[in-house]
Amino acid sequence: MSQMTIGEFFKKMRKNRGLTLEEAVAGAHYSPAALSRFERNETDLSVEDAVPIIANLQITAPNFKRFMDNNDGQLTTQLYTAFFSRDKAAIAKLAAGFETAHKDDHRPTTDYARFLFRISAVDHDAPIHLNHQQEAAVARFLNPFPGWNIGVHQLTMAAAMRFASQDLLGLITARLDAYQQLFTAESINDSKIPDADYGLLLIHLVARREMALAAQMMAATTRYHGLRIAVHVPGPLNVLAMNGAPFVQFAQAAYRWAKAPNETDAAAAQRVIDQARELMAPALADYLAAMWSFIRVGRSSWRNLKLTASPALTDFSQVEWTFNGATIAAVRKHYQLTLEDVITDRTVSSQSRFEKGATQLGFRAAIGLLQTLLLEPTMFYRNTFLSTYIELDQLLAPASPKTGAARLAEVREAVETACARLPEKPAALRDLNRTTFWIRGAQLLMNEGFSSEESVAAGFDTDVFAEWAMRGVRGLTHVQLSDFIAFSECTNSLPGELSYEGWRILFSHADFDLSTAAVCTDMLENVVLNLALDGHVDLILQLQHALDNLWQDKVWIASSMTVAVSTCLFQMYADPARADDLWALNKRQQEAMAGFAERNDKGSVWIGNTFEVTERYVKPAFDEWRATH
């Protein structure tokens, strides 16, 4: 874990982007000397002044989140992953770092984080119950609201609720049931709680044989997941619904079996476990297998009659979910915290003035407040990390889009406008980002039914894109996570050899830990697919050990699938005699995904049909290669 300060992070990004202090503060009401003091952690930077500086440094939300996740002092996805993987050494290391960062800090949120570290390290079969103080804390913090996140609430559902009383299980069931009733097919895009958490709670209820509560949760889970999985537009909700599908389907089968034990439902539960394993999500498979063993024999239920928390939800319908005083006040009150509970280096009066909109916080102070309230920095992104990518998407989707030649011109103008807003330095990054913009425009036109000839005539020429992309990549010396993301969007438009070259350059110049970034694993899959289609087997074999140094998600199938595709192709080309068995595995993976996600019939590679597209396009190329070798 890094202990780099925010100021040091800004300085590193400025140096890596090749900018002087004067260039970094261009357009900001902030002097070069003041920025230098901020970089040395001598002063804070107002949020207002931070916006143009962040834009000049091209610090994107993923860059900043990566920095925050790698610093001690907060709960992140890493603890959730370590819990599912049963990596107690990693849990202990994260807990030690957190304790060092929060020594002598015993505010309610900090103590709750300590509880999550401890309960995450407890084995699934430990004969323990949560005590009343722990249950009261869970009841306090596990209440649906827009800030529900993986490091706190999802972890609580997976780890702490294993040992909950009937009373706490009933309280959280009532809350999640009430939450799902807030949504219809028209409003489901506004829902925030992942499908997996509904499945997890149902699993805990069935294991404790709380069948009346389980029946209520079964109905709530089926309705909520049904609404979310029916959203066909690719995006965060689509991914979360698919990732949650194994939890939900396992829980549904387990509930039916617990009501009336039978081989059909037992086989359905086991099938989800086997499918998770074949999709290369072993931590998910192991967790479900452990829960299935408890469900088969049942776990004793118990009561906590002292628990008196209300099942009522907090009304956030009138709260704008962005970083401002009113929203922070709403979150604080939602958690039943006093002003004293959330202040760090400020006074109670200054916190009160901020919540009333009478004053603003500095950038560093704002981040500290988010951490204190167990909120992810993403809440801070909307108004701070302004993205030219978001601006492009807005330009590409006007309220009344034109048609025909006028639409082609409209899309071209949108891309040109977004490109004109890109920072001039570094030039290599400008080339890479503008390539991504033009490729997005070209993909949009393809999705809208325009032919490749029409797109090329309008200026969307993939040969030109390839030239720009490679010029950009070859000019980068300090590669950030956002640069990987940008090139990843380009890879599907590049020939195999160029995507391979780009991968090697980015890999060798990465200025972050590739083993913690899922996008690097996703890009490797794209590169391997490109090489297979172009017949560059020698280059595929050179990459076959690359996965050893990359992030391999073992819980969420949306990410684990990319590992599964790459692994099968590596094994197939290294040992062609195994090809038939591996293509049979591909078929089973297709069937699993058909049950977990909506099918996409457009033929493009996306998380729901990656295995199908691999067979459709790569298998003919592989068969041709195998016939001559």
C-alpha positions as CSV (number, residue, x, y, z in Angstrom):
1,M,0.0,0.0,0.0
2,S,1.3,3.5,-0.9
3,Q,1.5,6.3,1.6
4,M,1.8,9.0,-1.0
5,T,-0.1,12.2,0.0
6,I,-2.6,13.9,-2.2
7,G,-0.1,16.7,-2.8
8,E,2.6,14.3,-3.8
9,F,0.1,12.6,-6.1
10,F,-0.6,15.8,-7.9
11,K,3.1,16.6,-8.2
12,K,3.8,13.1,-9.7
13,M,1.0,13.5,-12.2
14,R,2.2,17.0,-13.2
15,K,5.8,15.7,-13.7
16,N,4.6,12.7,-15.6
17,R,2.5,14.8,-17.9
18,G,5.5,17.1,-18.6
19,L,3.9,20.3,-17.2
20,T,5.4,23.2,-15.4
21,L,3.7,24.7,-12.4
22,E,2.6,27.6,-14.6
23,E,1.0,25.3,-17.2
24,A,-0.7,23.3,-14.5
25,V,-2.6,26.3,-13.0
26,A,-3.6,27.8,-16.4
27,G,-7.2,28.9,-16.2
28,A,-7.3,28.5,-12.4
29,H,-7.4,31.4,-9.9
30,Y,-4.3,29.9,-8.3
31,S,-0.7,30.8,-8.5
32,P,2.2,28.5,-9.3
33,A,3.7,29.1,-5.9
34,A,0.4,28.2,-4.2
35,L,0.2,24.9,-6.2
36,S,3.8,24.2,-5.2
37,R,2.8,24.6,-1.5
38,F,-0.1,22.3,-2.0
39,E,2.1,19.7,-3.6
40,R,4.3,19.9,-0.5
41,N,1.3,19.5,1.7
42,E,1.7,22.9,3.3
43,T,-1.7,24.3,2.3
44,D,-5.0,23.0,0.9
45,L,-6.5,23.6,-2.5
46,S,-10.1,24.9,-2.9
47,V,-12.3,22.5,-4.7
48,E,-13.2,25.3,-7.2
49,D,-9.5,25.8,-8.0
50,A,-8.9,22.1,-8.2
51,V,-11.2,21.6,-11.2
52,P,-9.1,23.4,-13.9
53,I,-5.9,22.0,-12.4
54,I,-7.2,18.5,-12.5
55,A,-8.2,19.0,-16.1
56,N,-4.8,20.4,-17.0
57,L,-3.0,17.4,-15.4
58,Q,-5.6,15.0,-17.0
59,I,-6.2,13.3,-13.7
60,T,-9.3,11.3,-14.5
61,A,-11.6,9.7,-11.9
62,P,-10.1,6.2,-12.5
63,N,-6.6,7.7,-11.8
64,F,-7.6,9.3,-8.6
65,K,-9.6,6.3,-7.4
66,R,-6.6,4.1,-8.0
67,F,-4.5,6.4,-5.9
68,M,-7.1,6.4,-3.1
69,D,-7.5,2.6,-3.2
70,N,-3.8,2.2,-2.8
71,N,-3.6,4.3,0.3
72,D,-4.2,3.1,3.9
73,G,-7.0,4.5,5.9
74,Q,-10.1,3.5,4.1
75,L,-12.3,0.5,3.2
76,T,-11.9,-0.5,-0.5
77,T,-12.7,-3.3,-2.9
78,Q,-9.5,-4.9,-1.8
79,L,-10.9,-6.0,1.5
80,Y,-14.1,-7.4,-0.1
81,T,-11.9,-9.4,-2.5
82,A,-9.7,-10.7,0.3
83,F,-12.8,-11.8,2.2
84,F,-14.2,-13.8,-0.6
85,S,-10.8,-15.3,-1.4
86,R,-10.3,-16.1,2.3
87,D,-6.9,-14.4,2.1
88,K,-6.4,-13.7,5.8
89,A,-2.9,-12.4,5.3
90,A,-4.2,-9.7,3.0
91,I,-7.0,-8.9,5.4
92,A,-4.4,-8.6,8.3
93,K,-2.2,-6.3,6.2
94,L,-5.1,-4.1,5.2
95,A,-6.2,-3.9,8.8
96,A,-2.8,-3.0,10.1
97,G,-2.5,-0.2,7.5
98,F,-5.9,1.1,8.5
99,E,-5.0,1.0,12.2
100,T,-1.8,2.9,11.6
101,A,-3.7,5.6,9.7
102,H,-6.4,5.9,12.4
103,K,-4.5,5.4,15.7
104,D,-6.5,6.8,18.6
105,D,-9.5,7.5,16.4
106,H,-12.6,6.0,17.9
107,R,-15.4,7.8,16.1
108,P,-18.4,5.6,15.2
109,T,-17.5,5.1,11.5
110,T,-13.8,4.3,12.3
111,D,-14.8,1.7,14.9
112,Y,-17.3,0.2,12.4
113,A,-14.5,-0.2,9.9
114,R,-12.4,-2.0,12.5
115,F,-15.4,-4.3,13.1
116,L,-15.5,-5.1,9.3
117,F,-11.8,-6.0,9.3
118,R,-12.3,-8.3,12.2
119,I,-15.5,-10.0,11.0
120,S,-14.0,-10.5,7.5
121,A,-11.2,-12.6,8.9
122,V,-13.6,-15.0,10.7
123,D,-14.2,-18.4,9.1
124,H,-17.5,-19.2,7.6
125,D,-18.1,-22.1,10.0
126,A,-17.1,-20.2,13.2
127,P,-19.6,-20.9,16.0
128,I,-20.1,-17.2,16.9
129,H,-23.0,-14.7,17.1
130,L,-22.7,-11.0,16.7
131,N,-23.1,-9.3,20.0
132,H,-25.7,-6.6,20.6
133,Q,-23.3,-3.7,20.1
134,Q,-22.2,-5.1,16.8
135,E,-25.7,-5.7,15.7
136,A,-26.7,-2.2,16.6
137,A,-23.8,-0.9,14.5
138,V,-24.9,-3.0,11.5
139,A,-28.5,-1.8,11.9
140,R,-27.1,1.8,12.0
141,F,-25.0,1.6,8.8
142,L,-26.8,-1.1,6.7
143,N,-29.8,1.0,5.6
144,P,-30.3,1.6,1.8
145,F,-29.3,5.0,0.5
146,P,-27.4,6.3,-2.6
147,G,-24.0,5.9,-1.0
148,W,-24.2,2.1,-0.7
149,N,-20.8,0.8,-1.7
150,I,-18.7,-2.4,-1.9
151,G,-16.2,-1.6,0.8
152,V,-18.8,-1.0,3.5
153,H,-22.3,-2.2,2.8
154,Q,-21.7,-5.0,0.4
155,L,-19.0,-6.3,2.7
156,T,-21.3,-6.1,5.7
157,M,-23.9,-8.1,3.8
158,A,-21.4,-10.9,2.8
159,A,-19.3,-11.1,6.0
160,A,-21.2,-9.7,9.0
161,M,-24.7,-11.0,8.2
162,R,-23.4,-14.6,8.3
163,F,-23.6,-14.3,12.1
164,A,-26.8,-12.1,12.5
165,S,-29.7,-12.7,14.8
166,Q,-33.3,-13.4,13.6
167,D,-34.1,-9.8,14.6
168,L,-31.3,-8.2,12.6
169,L,-32.0,-10.5,9.6
170,G,-35.7,-9.4,9.8
171,L,-34.8,-5.7,10.1
172,I,-32.5,-5.8,7.0
173,T,-35.1,-7.9,5.1
174,A,-37.8,-5.2,5.8
175,R,-35.4,-2.5,4.6
176,L,-34.4,-4.2,1.3
177,D,-38.0,-5.2,0.6
178,A,-39.2,-1.6,1.1
179,Y,-36.3,-0.4,-1.1
180,Q,-37.1,-2.5,-4.1
181,Q,-40.8,-1.4,-3.9
182,L,-39.6,2.1,-4.7
183,F,-38.8,1.2,-8.2
184,T,-40.6,0.3,-11.4
185,A,-39.4,-0.7,-14.9
186,E,-39.3,3.1,-15.7
187,S,-37.3,4.1,-12.6
188,I,-35.1,1.0,-12.0
189,N,-32.0,2.8,-13.5
190,D,-32.0,4.9,-10.3
191,S,-31.5,1.8,-8.1
192,K,-28.2,1.6,-6.3
193,I,-28.1,-1.7,-4.3
194,P,-26.4,-4.5,-6.2
195,D,-28.4,-7.6,-7.0
196,A,-25.8,-9.7,-5.2
197,D,-26.7,-8.2,-1.9
198,Y,-30.3,-9.3,-2.3
199,G,-29.1,-12.8,-3.1
200,L,-26.7,-12.8,-0.1
201,L,-29.4,-11.9,2.4
202,L,-31.7,-14.6,1.0
203,I,-28.8,-17.1,1.4
204,H,-28.3,-16.1,5.1
205,L,-32.0,-16.4,5.8
206,V,-32.3,-19.9,4.2
207,A,-29.2,-21.1,6.1
208,R,-30.8,-20.0,9.4
209,R,-34.1,-21.6,8.3
210,E,-35.9,-18.3,8.7
211,M,-38.4,-19.4,6.1
212,A,-41.0,-16.7,6.7
213,L,-38.5,-14.0,6.2
214,A,-36.9,-15.9,3.4
215,A,-40.3,-16.0,1.6
216,Q,-40.5,-12.2,1.9
217,M,-37.0,-11.9,0.6
218,M,-37.5,-14.4,-2.2
219,A,-40.3,-12.3,-3.6
220,A,-38.4,-9.0,-3.2
221,T,-35.2,-10.5,-4.8
222,T,-37.1,-12.0,-7.7
223,R,-38.8,-8.7,-8.5
224,Y,-35.8,-6.5,-8.0
225,H,-33.4,-8.6,-10.0
226,G,-36.0,-9.1,-12.7
227,L,-36.3,-5.4,-13.2
228,R,-32.6,-4.8,-13.3
229,I,-31.6,-7.7,-15.6
230,A,-34.2,-6.6,-18.1
231,V,-32.2,-3.4,-18.7
232,H,-30.5,-4.1,-22.0
233,V,-28.4,-0.9,-22.3
234,P,-24.8,-1.8,-21.5
235,G,-23.7,0.2,-18.4
236,P,-23.0,-0.1,-14.7
237,L,-26.5,-1.4,-13.8
238,N,-26.2,-4.0,-16.6
239,V,-22.9,-5.2,-15.2
240,L,-24.1,-5.3,-11.6
241,A,-27.2,-7.2,-12.5
242,M,-25.1,-9.8,-14.4
243,N,-22.6,-10.1,-11.6
244,G,-25.4,-10.6,-9.1
245,A,-27.1,-13.3,-11.2
246,P,-25.1,-16.2,-9.7
247,F,-25.9,-15.1,-6.2
248,V,-29.6,-14.6,-7.0
249,Q,-30.0,-17.9,-8.9
250,F,-28.2,-19.9,-6.2
251,A,-30.3,-18.3,-3.5
252,Q,-33.5,-19.0,-5.3
253,A,-32.6,-22.6,-5.8
254,A,-31.5,-23.0,-2.2
255,Y,-34.8,-21.4,-1.0
256,R,-36.9,-23.8,-3.1
257,W,-34.8,-26.8,-1.8
258,A,-35.1,-25.7,1.8
259,K,-38.9,-25.5,1.5
260,A,-39.1,-29.0,0.0
261,P,-35.8,-30.8,-0.5
262,N,-35.5,-32.3,-4.0
263,E,-32.8,-33.3,-6.4
264,T,-33.9,-30.8,-9.1
265,D,-33.3,-27.7,-6.9
266,A,-30.2,-29.3,-5.3
267,A,-28.8,-29.8,-8.8
268,A,-29.7,-26.2,-9.8
269,A,-27.8,-24.8,-6.8
270,Q,-24.8,-27.0,-7.6
271,R,-24.9,-26.0,-11.2
272,V,-24.4,-22.3,-10.3
273,I,-21.4,-23.3,-8.2
274,D,-19.9,-25.3,-11.1
275,Q,-20.7,-22.5,-13.6
276,A,-18.9,-19.9,-11.4
277,R,-15.9,-22.2,-11.3
278,E,-15.9,-22.7,-15.1
279,L,-16.2,-18.9,-15.6
280,M,-13.0,-18.6,-13.6
281,A,-14.6,-17.1,-10.5
282,P,-13.2,-19.6,-7.9
283,A,-13.7,-17.3,-4.9
284,L,-17.4,-17.0,-5.8
285,A,-17.7,-20.7,-6.3
286,D,-16.0,-21.5,-3.0
287,Y,-18.2,-19.0,-1.1
288,L,-21.4,-20.5,-2.6
289,A,-20.2,-24.0,-1.9
290,A,-19.6,-23.1,1.7
291,M,-23.0,-21.6,2.0
292,W,-24.6,-24.6,0.3
293,S,-23.0,-26.9,2.9
294,F,-24.6,-24.8,5.7
295,I,-27.9,-24.7,4.0
296,R,-28.0,-28.5,3.6
297,V,-27.8,-29.0,7.3
298,G,-29.2,-25.7,8.5
299,R,-27.7,-23.3,11.1
300,S,-29.4,-22.5,14.4
301,S,-31.2,-19.2,14.6
302,W,-31.1,-16.9,17.7
303,R,-32.7,-13.7,19.0
304,N,-31.5,-10.3,20.0
305,L,-34.5,-8.8,21.8
306,K,-32.5,-5.6,22.6
307,L,-32.4,-4.6,18.9
308,T,-34.9,-1.7,18.5
309,A,-33.7,-0.1,15.3
310,S,-36.4,1.2,12.9
311,P,-36.9,-0.6,9.5
312,A,-37.8,2.8,8.0
313,L,-35.8,4.1,5.0
314,T,-34.3,7.5,4.9
315,D,-35.9,9.7,2.2
316,F,-33.2,10.8,-0.2
317,S,-35.5,11.7,-3.0
318,Q,-35.0,15.4,-2.6
319,V,-31.3,15.2,-2.1
320,E,-29.0,15.9,-5.0
321,W,-26.3,13.2,-4.9
322,T,-23.3,15.3,-5.3
323,F,-20.6,16.7,-2.9
324,N,-22.2,19.7,-1.1
325,G,-23.1,20.7,2.4
326,A,-26.8,19.6,2.2
327,T,-26.0,16.1,0.9
328,I,-23.2,15.6,3.5
329,A,-25.7,16.7,6.2
330,A,-28.2,14.2,4.9
331,V,-25.7,11.4,5.0
332,R,-24.5,12.3,8.5
333,K,-28.1,12.3,9.8
334,H,-28.8,9.0,7.9
335,Y,-26.0,7.4,9.9
336,Q,-27.3,9.1,13.1
337,L,-24.0,10.9,13.6
338,T,-23.3,14.2,15.4
339,L,-21.2,17.0,14.0
340,E,-18.5,16.0,16.5
341,D,-18.6,12.5,15.0
342,V,-17.4,13.7,11.5
343,I,-15.0,16.6,12.1
344,T,-11.2,16.0,11.8
345,D,-9.1,19.1,11.5
346,R,-12.1,21.4,11.5
347,T,-14.3,22.8,14.3
348,V,-18.0,21.9,14.9
349,S,-19.0,25.4,13.8
350,S,-17.1,25.2,10.5
351,Q,-18.7,21.8,9.7
352,S,-22.1,23.3,10.5
353,R,-21.4,26.3,8.2
354,F,-20.4,23.9,5.4
355,E,-23.5,21.8,5.8
356,K,-25.6,25.0,5.6
357,G,-23.8,26.1,2.4
358,A,-22.2,29.1,4.1
359,T,-18.6,28.0,3.4
360,Q,-16.7,25.5,1.3
361,L,-14.1,22.9,2.1
362,G,-10.6,22.5,0.7
363,F,-9.8,19.6,-1.6
364,R,-7.9,17.6,1.0
365,A,-10.5,18.3,3.7
366,A,-13.3,17.2,1.4
367,I,-11.6,13.9,0.7
368,G,-11.1,13.4,4.4
369,L,-14.8,14.0,5.1
370,L,-15.8,11.4,2.5
371,Q,-13.5,8.9,4.2
372,T,-15.0,9.7,7.6
373,L,-18.5,9.1,6.3
374,L,-17.5,5.8,4.7
375,L,-18.3,7.2,1.2
376,E,-16.5,6.4,-1.9
377,P,-14.7,9.3,-3.7
378,T,-17.0,8.7,-6.7
379,M,-19.4,11.0,-5.0
380,F,-16.9,13.8,-5.5
381,Y,-16.3,13.1,-9.2
382,R,-19.3,14.6,-10.8
383,N,-18.3,18.2,-10.2
384,T,-14.5,17.8,-9.8
385,F,-13.2,15.3,-12.3
386,L,-14.9,16.8,-15.4
387,S,-14.3,14.4,-18.3
388,T,-14.1,15.3,-22.0
389,Y,-15.3,11.7,-22.5
390,I,-18.6,12.6,-20.8
391,E,-18.8,15.8,-22.8
392,L,-18.4,13.8,-26.0
393,D,-21.1,11.4,-25.0
394,Q,-23.4,14.3,-24.3
395,L,-22.6,15.9,-27.7
396,L,-23.2,12.5,-29.5
397,A,-26.6,12.2,-28.0
398,P,-28.6,15.4,-28.7
399,A,-32.2,15.6,-27.7
400,S,-33.3,15.4,-31.3
401,P,-30.6,13.6,-33.4
402,K,-30.7,14.1,-37.1
403,T,-30.8,11.4,-39.8
404,G,-29.0,10.4,-42.9
405,A,-26.1,12.6,-44.1
406,A,-27.1,15.3,-41.6
407,R,-26.5,12.8,-38.8
408,L,-23.1,11.8,-40.2
409,A,-22.2,15.5,-40.1
410,E,-23.6,15.9,-36.7
411,V,-21.5,13.1,-35.2
412,R,-18.4,14.4,-37.0
413,E,-18.9,17.9,-35.6
414,A,-19.5,16.5,-32.1
415,V,-16.2,14.5,-32.2
416,E,-14.3,17.5,-33.6
417,T,-15.7,19.8,-30.8
418,A,-14.6,17.3,-28.1
419,C,-11.2,16.9,-29.7
420,A,-10.7,20.7,-29.7
421,R,-11.2,20.7,-25.9
422,L,-8.4,18.3,-25.2
423,P,-5.3,19.7,-23.5
424,E,-2.4,20.3,-25.9
425,K,0.2,18.6,-23.7
426,P,1.3,16.0,-23.7
427,A,0.9,15.7,-27.4
428,A,1.1,11.9,-27.4
429,L,-1.8,11.7,-25.0
430,R,-3.8,14.1,-27.1
431,D,-3.3,11.8,-30.1
432,L,-4.4,8.8,-28.1
433,N,-7.5,10.5,-26.7
434,R,-8.6,11.9,-30.0
435,T,-8.3,8.5,-31.5
436,T,-10.7,7.2,-28.8
437,F,-13.1,10.0,-29.6
438,W,-13.2,9.2,-33.3
439,I,-13.6,5.5,-32.6
440,R,-16.6,6.2,-30.3
441,G,-18.1,8.2,-33.1
442,A,-17.5,5.4,-35.6
443,Q,-19.0,2.8,-33.3
444,L,-22.1,4.9,-32.7
445,L,-22.6,5.3,-36.5
446,M,-22.3,1.5,-36.9
447,N,-24.8,0.9,-34.1
448,E,-27.2,3.3,-35.9
449,G,-27.0,1.3,-39.1
450,F,-24.6,3.3,-41.2
451,S,-22.3,1.3,-43.5
452,S,-18.5,1.4,-43.2
453,E,-18.3,3.1,-46.6
454,E,-20.6,5.9,-45.3
455,S,-18.6,6.3,-42.1
456,V,-15.2,6.5,-44.0
457,A,-16.6,9.1,-46.4
458,A,-17.6,11.1,-43.3
459,G,-14.0,11.0,-42.0
460,F,-14.3,7.9,-39.8
461,D,-11.4,5.9,-41.3
462,T,-10.0,3.2,-39.1
463,D,-6.6,3.2,-41.0
464,V,-6.2,6.8,-39.9
465,F,-7.3,5.9,-36.4
466,A,-4.6,3.2,-36.2
467,E,-1.9,5.7,-37.2
468,W,-3.0,8.2,-34.6
469,A,-3.3,5.6,-31.8
470,M,0.1,4.2,-32.4
471,R,1.7,7.7,-32.6
472,G,0.2,8.5,-29.3
473,V,1.2,5.2,-27.6
474,R,4.8,5.4,-28.9
475,G,5.1,8.9,-27.4
476,L,4.0,8.0,-23.9
477,T,6.7,7.6,-21.3
478,H,4.7,7.5,-18.0
479,V,1.5,5.5,-18.6
480,Q,-1.4,6.1,-16.3
481,L,-4.5,3.9,-15.8
482,S,-6.6,6.3,-17.9
483,D,-4.1,5.9,-20.8
484,F,-4.6,2.1,-20.6
485,I,-8.4,2.7,-20.7
486,A,-8.1,4.9,-23.7
487,F,-5.9,2.5,-25.7
488,S,-8.2,-0.4,-24.7
489,E,-11.0,1.4,-26.5
490,C,-8.8,1.5,-29.6
491,T,-7.7,-2.1,-29.7
492,N,-10.8,-3.5,-31.5
493,S,-10.1,-1.1,-34.4
494,L,-6.4,-2.1,-34.7
495,P,-4.7,-5.0,-36.5
496,G,-3.3,-7.7,-34.3
497,E,0.4,-6.7,-34.6
498,L,-0.3,-3.1,-33.7
499,S,-2.5,-3.9,-30.7
500,Y,0.3,-6.3,-29.6
501,E,2.9,-3.5,-30.0
502,G,0.7,-1.1,-28.1
503,W,0.3,-3.6,-25.3
504,R,4.0,-4.1,-24.9
505,I,4.7,-0.3,-24.8
506,L,2.0,0.3,-22.2
507,F,3.0,-2.7,-20.1
508,S,6.6,-1.6,-20.0
509,H,5.8,2.1,-19.2
510,A,2.9,1.7,-16.8
511,D,3.2,4.0,-13.8
512,F,0.9,1.9,-11.6
513,D,0.5,-1.7,-10.4
514,L,-1.0,-3.6,-13.3
515,S,-1.9,-6.5,-11.0
516,T,-4.6,-4.3,-9.4
517,A,-6.3,-3.0,-12.5
518,A,-9.0,-5.0,-14.3
519,V,-8.7,-2.9,-17.5
520,C,-5.3,-4.4,-18.2
521,T,-6.7,-7.9,-18.1
522,D,-9.6,-6.8,-20.4
523,M,-7.1,-5.3,-22.8
524,L,-5.1,-8.4,-22.9
525,E,-8.2,-10.3,-24.0
526,N,-8.7,-7.9,-26.8
527,V,-5.1,-8.2,-28.0
528,V,-5.2,-12.0,-27.9
529,L,-8.5,-12.0,-29.9
530,N,-7.0,-9.7,-32.5
531,L,-3.9,-11.8,-32.8
532,A,-6.0,-15.0,-33.2
533,L,-8.1,-13.4,-35.9
534,D,-4.9,-12.3,-37.8
535,G,-3.2,-15.6,-37.3
536,H,-0.2,-14.4,-35.2
537,V,0.1,-17.5,-33.1
538,D,3.8,-16.8,-32.3
539,L,2.8,-13.5,-30.6
540,I,-0.1,-15.2,-28.7
541,L,2.4,-17.7,-27.3
542,Q,4.7,-14.9,-26.2
543,L,1.9,-13.5,-24.1
544,Q,0.7,-16.7,-22.5
545,H,2.3,-15.9,-19.2
546,A,1.2,-12.3,-19.1
547,L,-1.9,-13.2,-17.0
548,D,0.4,-14.1,-14.2
549,N,1.2,-10.4,-13.6
550,L,-2.4,-9.1,-14.0
551,W,-5.5,-8.7,-12.0
552,Q,-7.6,-11.8,-12.0
553,D,-11.1,-11.1,-10.5
554,K,-12.2,-14.3,-8.7
555,V,-15.6,-13.0,-7.6
556,W,-17.4,-11.1,-10.3
557,I,-18.1,-12.9,-13.6
558,A,-18.1,-9.8,-15.7
559,S,-14.4,-9.5,-15.0
560,S,-13.5,-13.2,-14.6
561,M,-14.8,-14.0,-18.1
562,T,-12.0,-12.0,-19.7
563,V,-9.5,-14.2,-17.9
564,A,-11.5,-17.3,-19.0
565,V,-11.4,-16.3,-22.7
566,S,-7.6,-15.5,-22.7
567,T,-6.8,-18.6,-20.7
568,C,-8.6,-20.9,-23.1
569,L,-7.0,-19.4,-26.1
570,F,-3.5,-19.6,-24.6
571,Q,-4.0,-23.3,-23.7
572,M,-5.5,-24.0,-27.1
573,Y,-2.6,-22.6,-29.2
574,A,0.0,-24.0,-26.8
575,D,-1.6,-27.5,-27.0
576,P,-3.9,-27.9,-30.0
577,A,-4.7,-31.5,-28.9
578,R,-6.8,-30.0,-26.2
579,A,-8.8,-27.8,-28.6
580,D,-12.0,-30.0,-28.7
581,D,-12.2,-30.1,-24.9
582,L,-11.6,-26.3,-24.7
583,W,-14.3,-25.5,-27.3
584,A,-16.7,-27.8,-25.4
585,L,-15.8,-25.7,-22.3
586,N,-16.6,-22.6,-24.3
587,K,-20.0,-24.0,-25.1
588,R,-20.7,-24.5,-21.4
589,Q,-19.5,-21.0,-20.7
590,Q,-21.9,-19.7,-23.3
591,E,-24.8,-21.6,-21.7
592,A,-23.9,-20.2,-18.3
593,M,-23.8,-16.6,-19.6
594,A,-27.1,-17.1,-21.4
595,G,-28.6,-17.8,-18.0
596,F,-26.9,-15.0,-16.2
597,A,-27.2,-12.1,-18.8
598,E,-29.4,-10.9,-21.6
599,R,-28.2,-12.0,-25.0
600,N,-26.9,-9.4,-27.4
601,D,-27.8,-10.2,-31.0
602,K,-25.7,-7.5,-32.7
603,G,-22.5,-9.7,-32.7
604,S,-20.3,-7.2,-30.9
605,V,-18.0,-8.4,-28.1
606,W,-19.4,-7.4,-24.8
607,I,-19.6,-9.0,-21.4
608,G,-22.8,-11.0,-22.2
609,N,-21.7,-12.8,-25.3
610,T,-17.9,-12.9,-25.3
611,F,-17.7,-16.6,-25.4
612,E,-20.2,-16.9,-28.3
613,V,-18.4,-14.2,-30.3
614,T,-15.0,-16.0,-29.6
615,E,-16.4,-19.2,-31.1
616,R,-18.0,-17.4,-34.0
617,Y,-14.9,-15.5,-35.2
618,V,-11.9,-17.1,-33.6
619,K,-12.8,-20.8,-34.1
620,P,-12.6,-20.6,-38.0
621,A,-9.2,-18.9,-37.7
622,F,-8.0,-21.5,-35.2
623,D,-9.3,-24.4,-37.3
624,E,-7.5,-23.0,-40.4
625,W,-4.3,-22.7,-38.4
626,R,-4.5,-26.1,-36.9
627,A,-5.1,-27.7,-40.3
628,T,-1.7,-26.5,-41.4
629,H,0.3,-27.3,-38.3
